[in-house]
Amino acid sequence: MDFSNINFLAIFVAALASFALGSIWYSPLMFGKGWQKAVGLTDEDIKDSNMLLTFGLSFVLIFVAGLGIAMFQNGHDNAESTLLGGLFHGLFIGIFFVATSYGVNMLYQRKSFKLWAIDAGYQIVLFGIMGTIIGAW
């Protein structure tokens, strides 16, 4: 596999953008309290968690997802490696792969539609933003 055309700085920035989006999406101003209730976490549960580990591993996983987006885009015509092409690829992956996979898991886990909508919605927007950043760069 040739990684010479991969822009790792763009992937890093896209991964950082995921944290900015997540801090807004899962805040009390948007979906934070609804998400917390849907997954059954209390404020104490969240305070007692190892957030450094959670954020660190999340960043690694998001970076790997960004690498996948970059590899996906590099496998297409260079004319598609643009801001709009990246947005399209990101939304395509977010909708057709991630959101549907979440849906299957949530059906078997007997989780609510609300939880699926919050988490899948975040992933769709996230992948759209990541694809846009990586495609534009």
C-alpha positions as CSV (number, residue, x, y, z in Angstrom):
1,M,0.0,0.0,0.0
2,D,1.4,3.4,-1.0
3,F,0.9,6.1,1.7
4,S,2.9,8.7,-0.2
5,N,-0.2,10.6,-1.3
6,I,-1.8,10.6,2.2
7,N,-1.9,14.0,3.9
8,F,-1.4,13.1,7.5
9,L,-1.7,16.7,8.6
10,A,-5.1,16.9,7.1
11,I,-6.1,13.7,8.9
12,F,-4.8,15.1,12.2
13,V,-6.8,18.3,11.7
14,A,-9.9,16.3,10.7
15,A,-9.5,14.2,13.9
16,L,-9.2,17.4,16.0
17,A,-12.4,18.7,14.3
18,S,-14.2,15.6,15.5
19,F,-13.5,16.6,19.1
20,A,-14.8,20.1,18.4
21,L,-18.0,18.7,16.9
22,G,-18.3,16.1,19.7
23,S,-17.9,18.7,22.4
24,I,-20.9,20.6,20.9
25,W,-23.0,17.6,19.8
26,Y,-22.8,15.8,23.2
27,S,-23.1,19.0,25.2
28,P,-26.1,19.8,27.4
29,L,-27.0,22.5,24.7
30,M,-27.6,19.8,22.1
31,F,-27.9,16.1,22.7
32,G,-25.8,15.4,25.8
33,K,-28.5,14.9,28.4
34,G,-30.7,12.8,26.0
35,W,-27.7,10.7,25.0
36,Q,-26.7,10.2,28.7
37,K,-30.2,9.1,29.6
38,A,-30.4,6.8,26.5
39,V,-27.2,5.0,27.5
40,G,-28.1,4.9,31.1
41,L,-25.1,6.9,32.5
42,T,-25.3,9.1,35.5
43,D,-23.2,12.2,36.1
44,E,-21.2,10.2,38.6
45,D,-20.5,7.5,36.0
46,I,-19.1,10.1,33.7
47,K,-17.0,11.7,36.5
48,D,-15.6,8.4,37.6
49,S,-14.4,7.4,34.1
50,N,-10.9,7.8,32.8
51,M,-11.5,10.6,30.3
52,L,-7.8,10.8,29.3
53,L,-7.9,7.1,28.2
54,T,-11.3,7.6,26.6
55,F,-10.2,10.7,24.7
56,G,-6.8,9.3,23.8
57,L,-8.2,6.1,22.3
58,S,-11.0,8.0,20.6
59,F,-8.5,10.2,18.9
60,V,-6.5,7.2,17.7
61,L,-9.7,5.5,16.3
62,I,-10.9,8.7,14.7
63,F,-7.4,9.2,13.1
64,V,-7.6,5.7,11.7
65,A,-11.1,6.5,10.3
66,G,-9.6,9.6,8.7
67,L,-6.8,7.5,7.2
68,G,-9.5,5.3,5.7
69,I,-11.3,8.3,4.2
70,A,-8.0,9.5,2.7
71,M,-7.3,6.1,1.3
72,F,-10.9,5.9,-0.1
73,Q,-10.5,9.3,-1.7
74,N,-7.1,8.5,-3.2
75,G,-8.7,5.4,-4.8
76,H,-10.9,7.7,-6.9
77,D,-10.3,10.1,-9.7
78,N,-8.2,13.1,-8.6
79,A,-11.0,15.4,-9.8
80,E,-13.0,14.0,-6.9
81,S,-10.3,15.0,-4.3
82,T,-11.9,18.4,-3.7
83,L,-13.9,20.0,-0.9
84,L,-17.2,18.9,-2.4
85,G,-15.8,15.5,-3.4
86,G,-14.5,15.0,0.2
87,L,-17.9,16.0,1.6
88,F,-19.6,13.5,-0.7
89,H,-17.3,10.7,0.2
90,G,-17.5,11.5,4.0
91,L,-21.3,11.6,3.9
92,F,-21.5,8.5,1.8
93,I,-19.4,6.5,4.3
94,G,-21.2,8.1,7.3
95,I,-24.7,7.2,5.9
96,F,-24.2,3.9,4.1
97,F,-21.7,2.3,6.3
98,V,-21.5,3.8,9.8
99,A,-25.1,4.8,10.4
100,T,-26.4,1.5,9.1
101,S,-23.9,-0.5,11.2
102,Y,-24.9,1.5,14.3
103,G,-28.6,0.7,13.4
104,V,-28.0,-3.1,13.2
105,N,-26.1,-3.0,16.6
106,M,-28.7,-1.0,18.3
107,L,-31.5,-3.3,17.1
108,Y,-29.8,-6.3,18.6
109,Q,-28.9,-4.4,21.8
110,R,-32.5,-3.2,22.1
111,K,-31.4,0.4,22.2
112,S,-33.7,3.3,21.4
113,F,-34.2,5.0,18.1
114,K,-33.3,8.2,19.9
115,L,-29.9,6.9,20.8
116,W,-29.3,5.7,17.2
117,A,-30.4,9.1,15.9
118,I,-28.0,10.9,18.2
119,D,-25.0,8.7,17.6
120,A,-25.6,8.0,13.9
121,G,-26.3,11.7,13.3
122,Y,-23.0,12.7,14.9
123,Q,-21.1,10.1,12.8
124,I,-22.7,11.3,9.6
125,V,-21.9,14.9,10.3
126,L,-18.4,13.9,11.5
127,F,-17.6,11.9,8.4
128,G,-18.9,14.7,6.3
129,I,-16.6,17.3,8.0
130,M,-13.6,14.9,8.0
131,G,-14.1,14.1,4.3
132,T,-14.4,17.9,3.5
133,I,-11.2,18.7,5.4
134,I,-9.2,15.8,3.8
135,G,-10.6,16.4,0.3
136,A,-10.0,20.2,0.4
137,W,-6.4,19.8,1.6
